[in-house]
């Protein structure tokens, strides 16, 4: 019921936002090449549906999925390695943090230079955007294990692998999915920037070309699809979180009832 109510309120807020946007554009006579009304954007999306939905959307989606999947695999492995070895943690963790002090948008052309303008370059930039939240949140989750439970398992004779699988891994899942939610939305931005820097396909490429030709409705149509894609990925990760962490949902309900 709570989820349904949130959906209703979200739908109402979106409807109000679109109505105000349309009214401002119509009443104030805003030039459509600066800010097109939503109706024009929707019509442009419909007219360009074969190009946007049939070609560019799938190219961007492929880059997002491959880049995000690679970040998940390497991020989890590195977080596990840092958790298992203090040497690895001391050697690697500072550089992970330092990598985030450099503006990602500034590193993106470097990755294009290294990996090229083809699919590998887009995947590399997507990894650049999504790797940090996954590895840091997963590592923090592994390190935030309940100390009392940890001591209890040790006194019961549990070995390191049993402690990891029975305690540390389940307790780290909420942190991992929190990082994955952030990474899922960042992945769309990473793929789009990669397409801006050099591509002949994808929603980012289409939007850049539309902007250069002052085709604002087409530009906003591509942005709308990118926003929907990011929201769908965020929703999908949320559904996965509910499936893999049922104990967290139960504890939340219990705390609310109290």
C-alpha positions as CSV (number, residue, x, y, z in Angstrom):
1,X,0.0,0.0,0.0
2,X,2.8,2.4,0.9
3,X,4.5,1.7,-2.5
4,X,1.2,2.3,-4.3
5,X,0.7,5.6,-2.5
6,X,4.3,6.7,-3.4
7,X,3.5,5.9,-7.0
8,X,0.3,7.9,-7.0
9,X,2.0,10.9,-5.5
10,X,4.9,10.6,-8.0
11,X,2.4,10.5,-10.9
12,X,0.6,13.5,-9.6
13,X,3.8,15.5,-9.2
14,X,4.9,14.6,-12.7
15,X,1.5,15.6,-14.2
16,X,1.7,19.0,-12.4
17,X,5.2,19.5,-13.6
18,X,4.3,18.8,-17.2
19,X,1.2,21.0,-17.0
20,X,3.2,24.0,-15.6
21,X,5.9,23.5,-18.1
22,X,3.4,23.4,-21.0
23,X,1.6,26.5,-19.6
24,X,4.9,28.5,-19.2
25,X,5.9,27.8,-22.8
26,X,2.5,28.7,-24.2
27,X,1.7,31.7,-22.1
28,X,5.1,33.3,-22.1
29,X,5.7,32.5,-25.8
30,X,9.1,30.8,-25.1
31,X,10.9,30.1,-28.3
32,X,10.7,26.3,-29.0
33,X,14.4,26.2,-29.9
34,X,15.1,27.3,-26.3
35,X,12.5,25.4,-24.3
36,X,10.0,23.3,-26.3
37,X,6.7,22.5,-24.6
38,X,6.2,18.9,-23.5
39,X,3.6,18.2,-26.2
40,X,6.2,19.1,-28.9
41,X,8.7,16.8,-27.2
42,X,6.3,13.9,-27.2
43,X,5.4,14.5,-30.8
44,X,9.1,14.6,-31.7
45,X,9.6,11.3,-29.8
46,X,6.8,9.7,-31.7
47,X,8.0,11.0,-35.1
48,X,11.6,9.8,-34.4
49,X,10.5,6.5,-32.6
50,X,12.1,4.3,-35.2
51,X,15.5,6.1,-35.0
52,X,15.5,6.6,-31.2
53,X,13.8,3.4,-30.0
54,X,14.9,1.1,-32.8
55,X,18.6,2.1,-33.0
56,X,20.1,4.6,-30.6
57,X,18.4,3.4,-27.4
58,X,19.7,-0.1,-27.8
59,X,23.2,1.1,-28.5
60,X,23.2,3.1,-25.3
61,X,21.5,0.3,-23.3
62,X,24.2,-2.2,-24.5
63,X,27.0,0.2,-23.3
64,X,25.2,0.7,-20.0
65,X,24.7,-3.0,-19.3
66,X,28.2,-4.1,-20.3
67,X,29.9,-1.2,-18.3
68,X,27.8,-1.7,-15.2
69,X,28.2,-5.4,-15.3
70,X,32.0,-5.1,-15.5
71,X,31.9,-2.6,-12.6
72,X,29.9,-5.0,-10.5
73,X,32.2,-7.9,-11.1
74,X,35.5,-6.1,-10.6
75,X,34.1,-3.9,-7.8
76,X,32.9,-6.9,-5.8
77,X,36.1,-8.8,-6.3
78,X,38.3,-5.9,-5.2
79,X,36.1,-5.2,-2.2
80,X,36.4,-8.9,-1.2
81,X,40.2,-8.8,-1.7
82,X,40.5,-5.6,0.5
83,X,38.3,-7.2,3.2
84,X,40.4,-10.4,3.2
85,X,43.8,-8.7,3.1
86,X,44.9,-5.6,5.0
87,X,47.9,-5.3,2.6
88,X,45.6,-5.1,-0.4
89,X,43.4,-2.6,1.4
90,X,46.3,-0.3,2.4
91,X,47.8,-0.5,-1.2
92,X,44.6,-0.1,-3.2
93,X,42.0,1.9,-1.1
94,X,43.9,5.2,-1.1
95,X,44.1,5.2,-4.9
96,X,40.4,4.5,-5.2
97,X,39.7,7.6,-3.2
98,X,42.3,9.6,-5.0
99,X,40.7,8.7,-8.4
100,X,37.6,10.5,-7.3
101,X,39.4,13.7,-6.5
102,X,40.0,14.1,-10.3
103,X,36.9,15.3,-12.2
104,X,35.5,12.3,-14.0
105,X,34.6,14.4,-17.0
106,X,38.3,15.4,-17.3
107,X,39.4,11.7,-17.3
108,X,36.8,10.6,-19.9
109,X,38.8,11.9,-22.9
110,X,41.9,10.1,-21.5
111,X,39.9,6.8,-21.5
112,X,38.7,7.5,-25.0
113,X,42.4,8.0,-26.0
114,X,43.4,4.7,-24.4
115,X,40.5,2.5,-25.4
116,X,39.4,4.1,-28.7
117,X,36.1,5.4,-30.0
118,X,34.4,2.1,-30.4
119,X,32.4,0.1,-27.9
120,X,35.3,-0.6,-25.6
121,X,35.8,3.2,-25.0
122,X,32.2,3.7,-24.0
123,X,32.4,0.7,-21.7
124,X,35.6,2.1,-20.1
125,X,34.0,5.4,-19.4
126,X,30.9,3.8,-17.9
127,X,33.1,1.8,-15.6
128,X,34.9,5.0,-14.7
129,X,31.5,6.4,-13.5
130,X,30.2,3.3,-11.8
131,X,33.1,1.5,-10.2
132,X,33.7,3.8,-7.2
133,X,30.2,3.5,-5.5
134,X,30.1,-0.2,-5.9
135,X,33.5,-1.1,-4.5
136,X,33.3,1.5,-1.6
137,X,29.8,0.5,-0.5
138,X,30.5,-3.2,-0.8
139,X,33.7,-2.8,1.2
140,X,32.0,-0.7,3.9
141,X,29.3,-3.3,4.1
142,X,31.8,-6.1,4.7
143,X,33.6,-4.0,7.3
144,X,30.4,-3.1,9.2
145,X,29.7,-6.6,10.3
146,X,28.2,-6.9,13.8
147,X,31.2,-7.4,16.1
148,X,29.3,-9.4,18.7
149,X,28.0,-11.8,16.1
150,X,31.5,-12.1,14.7
151,X,32.9,-13.0,18.1
152,X,30.1,-15.5,18.7
153,X,30.8,-17.3,15.4
154,X,34.5,-17.4,16.3
155,X,33.8,-18.9,19.7
156,X,31.6,-21.5,18.1
157,X,34.6,-22.6,15.9
158,X,33.5,-21.1,12.6
159,X,36.4,-20.7,10.1
160,X,37.0,-17.6,8.0
161,X,35.0,-18.8,5.0
162,X,32.0,-19.7,7.2
163,X,32.1,-16.3,8.8
164,X,32.2,-14.7,5.4
165,X,29.3,-16.6,3.9
166,X,27.1,-16.7,7.0
167,X,27.6,-13.2,8.4
168,X,29.7,-10.8,6.4
169,X,28.2,-11.4,3.0
170,X,24.5,-11.2,4.1
171,X,25.2,-8.1,6.1
172,X,27.0,-6.4,3.2
173,X,24.1,-6.8,0.8
174,X,22.2,-3.6,1.8
175,X,25.4,-1.5,1.4
176,X,26.1,-3.2,-2.0
177,X,22.6,-2.4,-3.3
178,X,22.9,1.2,-2.1
179,X,26.0,1.6,-4.1
180,X,24.5,-0.3,-7.1
181,X,21.5,2.1,-7.1
182,X,23.9,5.1,-7.4
183,X,26.0,3.2,-10.0
184,X,22.9,2.3,-12.1
185,X,22.0,6.0,-12.6
186,X,25.6,7.0,-13.1
187,X,26.0,4.4,-15.8
188,X,23.6,6.2,-18.1
189,X,25.6,9.4,-17.7
190,X,28.9,7.5,-18.4
191,X,27.6,6.0,-21.6
192,X,26.1,9.3,-22.7
193,X,29.4,11.2,-22.2
194,X,31.3,8.5,-24.0
195,X,29.0,9.0,-27.0
196,X,29.4,12.7,-26.8
197,X,33.2,12.4,-27.0
198,X,33.0,10.3,-30.1
199,X,30.4,8.0,-31.6
200,X,28.1,7.5,-34.5
201,X,25.3,5.8,-32.6
202,X,23.5,6.1,-29.2
203,X,21.3,8.6,-27.5
204,X,24.2,10.8,-26.4
205,X,25.4,11.0,-30.1
206,X,21.8,11.8,-31.2
207,X,21.4,14.5,-28.6
208,X,24.7,16.1,-29.5
209,X,23.7,16.2,-33.1
210,X,20.3,17.5,-32.4
211,X,21.8,20.3,-30.2
212,X,24.2,21.3,-33.0
213,X,21.3,21.6,-35.4
214,X,19.2,23.5,-32.9
215,X,16.5,20.8,-32.9
216,X,15.4,21.3,-29.3
217,X,12.4,18.9,-29.4
218,X,14.6,16.1,-30.7
219,X,17.2,16.9,-28.1
220,X,14.7,16.8,-25.2
221,X,13.2,13.6,-26.6
222,X,16.6,11.9,-26.3
223,X,17.1,13.3,-22.8
224,X,13.6,12.0,-21.8
225,X,14.6,8.5,-22.9
226,X,17.9,8.7,-21.0
227,X,16.0,9.8,-17.9
228,X,13.5,7.0,-18.3
229,X,16.4,4.5,-18.8
230,X,18.0,5.7,-15.5
231,X,14.8,5.4,-13.6
232,X,14.1,2.0,-14.9
233,X,17.6,0.8,-13.9
234,X,17.1,2.3,-10.4
235,X,13.7,0.6,-10.1
236,X,15.2,-2.8,-11.2
237,X,18.0,-2.6,-8.6
238,X,15.4,-1.8,-6.0
239,X,13.4,-4.9,-6.9
240,X,16.5,-7.0,-6.8
241,X,17.3,-5.5,-3.3
242,X,13.9,-6.6,-2.0
243,X,14.4,-10.1,-3.4
244,X,17.9,-10.7,-2.1
245,X,17.5,-8.9,1.3
246,X,14.1,-10.0,2.6
247,X,15.4,-9.8,6.2
248,X,15.9,-6.1,5.8
249,X,12.4,-5.6,4.7
250,X,11.1,-7.6,7.6
251,X,13.2,-5.6,10.1
252,X,11.9,-2.3,8.7
253,X,8.3,-3.4,9.1
254,X,8.9,-4.4,12.6
255,X,10.5,-1.1,13.5
256,X,7.6,0.8,12.0
257,X,5.1,-1.3,13.9
258,X,6.9,-0.4,17.1
